[in-house]
């Protein structure tokens, strides 16, 4: 199976969809899976397996996600892409994370998110990209605003984290807004 790759100056963005994830979990050993996703702790692997079994596999919640691989070392440093992708409604939710403190504040995520947004609008034919951000996450708030997302409101107690519920700010980027701001033309 051919896995699409996007390339930036410092990163290779290797796309994994639901089928790709399924193949990884069915054909690879735990140590190989940890290498693919850039995990160093068994707990991280178990969380990924749980997400795959319980969330990614919902039939209406498709996935188009990328592993962020440093060209220089071949190390997976994080992931970014779309979940809760609804092809009929032409919308998806953007999510992203870096695997370690040593990779933060170096511009890697900004370098990855732009091409991923473009992939969403041009390849997945999305009309709307959403992002849900914890209100105190200044780095993520800066990220979505940098790419032209507009805040739409507050979702109270939107997700469970550790032992309590957290709020989320909901942001959106519509394809016509992105096209106008970036000068991109959708074929």
Rosetta blueprint (number, residue, H / E / L):
1 X L
2 X L
3 X L
4 X L
5 X E
6 X E
7 X E
8 X L
9 X L
10 X L
11 X E
12 X E
13 X E
14 X E
15 X E
16 X E
17 X E
18 X H
19 X H
20 X H
21 X H
22 X H
23 X H
24 X H
25 X H
26 X H
27 X H
28 X L
29 X L
30 X H
31 X H
32 X H
33 X H
34 X H
35 X H
36 X H
37 X H
38 X L
39 X L
40 X L
41 X L
42 X H
43 X H
44 X H
45 X H
46 X H
47 X H
48 X H
49 X H
50 X H
51 X H
52 X H
53 X H
54 X H
55 X H
56 X H
57 X L
58 X L
59 X L
60 X L
61 X L
62 X E
63 X E
64 X E
65 X E
66 X E
67 X E
68 X E
69 X E
70 X E
71 X L
72 X L
73 X L
74 X L
75 X L
76 X E
77 X E
78 X E
79 X E
80 X E
81 X E
82 X E
83 X E
84 X E
85 X E
86 X E
87 X L
88 X L
89 X L
90 X L
91 X E
92 X E
93 X E
94 X E
95 X E
96 X E
97 X E
98 X E
99 X L
100 X L
101 X H
102 X H
103 X H
104 X L
105 X L
106 X L
107 X L
108 X H
109 X H
110 X H
111 X H
112 X H
113 X H
114 X H
115 X H
116 X H
117 X H
118 X H
119 X H
120 X H
121 X H
122 X H
123 X L
124 X L
125 X L
126 X L
127 X L
128 X E
129 X E
130 X E
131 X E
132 X E
133 X E
134 X L
135 X L
136 X L
137 X L
138 X H
139 X H
140 X H
141 X H
142 X H
143 X H
144 X H
145 X H
146 X H
147 X L
148 X L
149 X L
150 X E
151 X E
152 X E
153 X E
154 X E
155 X E
156 X E
157 X E
158 X E
159 X E
160 X E
161 X E
162 X L
163 X L
164 X E
165 X E
166 X E
167 X E
168 X E
169 X E
170 X E
171 X E
172 X E
173 X E
174 X E
175 X H
176 X H
177 X H
178 X H
179 X H
180 X H
181 X H
182 X H
183 X L
184 X L
185 X L
186 X L
187 X L
